[in-house]
């Protein structure tokens, strides 16, 4: 049993899995761990929050069957790397340390695979995921790497991660540390979709990320919010950039004879897989000002979009369900499209009213804050 229970010597890594949408978590002890009965394993996976919808994760290969994992999908997002929001998935495993449990040997200085994780939830495109430890373990949840053998802590806290360009803090529980793995297939994502009325036209624009496998978009319209028909097709730019914005007008919308028009974008992969944007609606009765919130419901940041008929100053007021003002600020408008980020991360979950008030216009839109 040489090397059993070598304290605080083990690092973790994230590496390419057996398929494009999988990744393997592995460990590397500084000294061999022979006859191991691992009692505890924790680690966390981070995925960019621009992915829509939020991807699913599952374990498809468990290389140590003594370990039984629970996956906790952490509500909301955490900011990593200059306030960039990520979805966090926390993995916690308890080991079978009974007398009948199998003994597992871990070789020093090499990758010893723990689990293989699959990502899904929609059409896939190349992205980057991380194995990550957040400051103070994530505060309200345990998002840090930890491994113990029969209760003996094996975690290397000063250098938790190894591999290509790992970032390690002096103490993984006090500061952010992580390891990137690029080239994992995650769902193609709409980062935003705007539908705004301009004169007698609908101005439609959308941004997508990780569209390496994107073939084209179908712009779709509905007069009842249920039955959608194609308006036009827009081919993917294929310009080598991951993040692209598209825009197109739908002309003379009053001819449709409807007071409300609904739009969505159908995105088609080269494989034939399909994903849809969220549905946006235009109210043709609102002549002076059009406002929108994207996304809505919101968890942290939503974008207030105002199509102003003229330049000028305005007040933006956010009120809770009781009418109490919880946020207020000024904004200078240009004629046309104006955008402003609203930070709702500190607001309790619930419904709010966002009012845009200027000299010649006053309009309110409902905002829903989620967890």
Protein Blocks (a to p, Z undefined) as FASTA:
>chain_A
ZZiapahkbccdddddfbfkbccdddddfbdcehiacfbdcddddddfkbccddddddfb
dfblkbccdddddehjddeehhiacddddddddddfbfkbccddddehiacdfbdcddeh
iacddddddddddehhlojaccdddddeehiafbdfklmbgcehiacdfblklpccdddd
ehiacddddfbdcdddehjaccdddddehillpcbdcddddfkomaccdfbdcddfklop
abdcdddddehkllnopabdcdddddddfkopacddddddddfklmkbccdddddddfkb
ccdddddfbgcddddddddfkopafbdcdddddehjddddddfklpccdddddddddfkb
ccdddddddZZ
